[in-house]
Amino acid sequence: MTQERGITPMVGRLMVVNATVLLLLQTVFTAPAFVDALQFAPGQAAHHPWTLLSYMFVHAGLLHLAGNMLLLFIFGPPVERRMGGAAFLLFYLYCGVGAAAFALGLSSVLPIHPFVGASGAVLGVALAFAMAQPEAELVLFPLPFRMNARTLVVLLAGADLVLAVWADDGVAHLAHLGGLASGYLFVRIQGLRRRRSAREPKAVERRAVMAPIPVRQGGTATQVRPAMTRQETREEYPAAEVDRVLDKISALGIQSLTPEERRFLDEVSRRKRKDLH
């Protein structure tokens, strides 16, 4: 099995678009009015509905852009390989819109300042990665230790929650939590659909293995009942588990599989080859 590495097409395009927008806003469209027209301001959302999308392509500076694009570069490619490019783009935008909608919903009871950035969308992607590969180890450069994906996402969510309550640093921490919540909801709904599909057996067409032949016994014609194969149901392959194992190979290499995961993958391959014959 070929191990896939490197950046994927849609992740690369999103990184280029975000970098291009920042470059244009800092060199050509430098008037504050341009940022005002693109940022998401809950009080202006009804009059500027496009900002539900546009805000996530605008960043407050190079460090803001670099942080978000680094997370997208780490978590995005495995998720895109699993979903496909078009579905990944829709998921990314969905998490970004979900982040803005969450902030908008809270703006009636909490003061929410205008904000920009792809953090909500990127954190939704990070959550999708962590739910598919919770034990994947990540090197937190330049820190001298490793952390699995689930722990890292939990820490990021906890930090945003604490800062949203105790800090007034101008960062849209509540929107970040909205992106995480949107990603979680999407992945859970997809998982429920897969499990429901796996529980619904698909009938195999009944086939005759012998045509009816008239046979004479003692001068009386009798009809031989055709021998039929019994109706079978095709057991669905556990798609979610197959996806998880393939994602693990994509991110960490086939050598990262446990003996149980290798046996599982071999069994799925054997059954697929058997179905083809």
Protein Blocks (a to p, Z undefined) as FASTA:
>chain_A
ZZdedjdfklmmmmmmmmmmmmmmmmmmmcfklmmmmmccfklmmmmmmlmmmmmmccfb
fklmmmmmmmmmmmmmmmmmmnopklmmmmmmmmmmmmmmmmmmmmmmpccdddedjklm
mmmmmmmmmmmmmmlccdddfbfbdcdfklmmmmmmmmmmmmmmmpcghpafklmmmmmm
mmmmmmmmmmmmmmmmmmmccddddddfbdcddddeehiacddddddddddddddddfkl
mmmmmmmmmmnojklpcfklmmmmmmmmmmmmmmmZZ
